[in-house]
Amino acid sequence: MDTSRTVYAVDAPNPASDVAGETAAALAAASMAFRSSDPGYSDTLLRNAAKAFQFADTYRGAYSDNADVRSGVCPYYCDFDGYQVINSLGIAFFPFRCNGL
């Protein structure tokens, strides 16, 4: 890959509900995958999924709306559908994981 791999921070003053919501969904899904083989790690993943989702819900906005990162992330990672779509993915995983399904 010849594209630069710049790292950008996601923090309170810079909304990134789309990125945080996707991260929450991935962590919750991984928690389900590790539940039987490593329950401690599964619990850690779920706790961090909850933190990521809380960030997504508290600091609402698209990652690509941040002027500091927009030129570096678009057109590869721009939020065209609205960060609410990604947050729905995170929400979808929590009831299943939290109920042990």
N, C-alpha and C positions, 0 to 999 in steps of 0.2 A: 504494500500500500504506500503510495507516495504522498498521501495527505498528512499534513502535520497533525500531531495528536496533542494539542494544547489542553491543559486541564483547567477547568473553571470551577470556582467555589459556588456552592449553594448555601446561602445563609439568610438570616432573618430579614435584612434590608433588601434582599434580592429574591423576589418571589420565584418559585419554581414548582408549582403544584404538579405540573405534568411529570417532571423528573422524579419528584418525591413520591408521587402516586404510583408510578411504574416501579420504583424501588420498593415501595411497601408491598405491592402485589408480588414481586419476585421473591422477597424475603418470606412472605406468608406462604407462598407455594413451596419454597425450599424447606420451610418448617414442616409442612405436611410430608415432604419426601423423607425427612430425617427422623420423624416421630418415632418409628419403631426401632431404628438402628442406633440412634443417639438422642435420647429424649432431652438431655441437658442442652445440647447444641440446638435442638429444635426450639426449646424455650427461649434461648438467646436470640435466635432468628425472629421469633414472634414478637419478643419485646422490642427489638429494633425495627420491625415492620410497623409496630404501633407508633413508635417515635417518628418514623418517616411519614406515616400517614397524618399524624398530628401536625407536623410541619406543613404538609401539603394543604391541610384544612385551615390552618392558622394564617399562613402567608400565601394567600391565593393570588395566582397570576401565572402566566406562561414564562418558562425559562427564556424563550426567544424574545420576550418583551423587554428583557434587561438590556439596556443600551451598551453595557460593558462587555457583553458576550455575543450580542446579535450578529455582528459581522463575522465572528468566528464559527458560529453554529449553523447559520442559515446559508445555504438552503438545505443542509443535511439534516438538521434537527430543528425544524420550525414547527410551531404549534398552529396548524391550520384548522383543526376541528374543535379547538377549545379544550382547555385543561380539564374541564368537567368530565369529558369522556374518559380521560386517563384516571381521574379520581374514582370514577365508577368501577374501573377494573380493580383498584385497591379495595374498595368497599365490597366488591363481590367475593373476594377471597376471605375476608375476616370472619363472616358467619360460619363458613365451612370449617375453617381452621380452629376457631374458638370453640366450636362444638365438637371438635375431635373427629370430624368426618374426613 
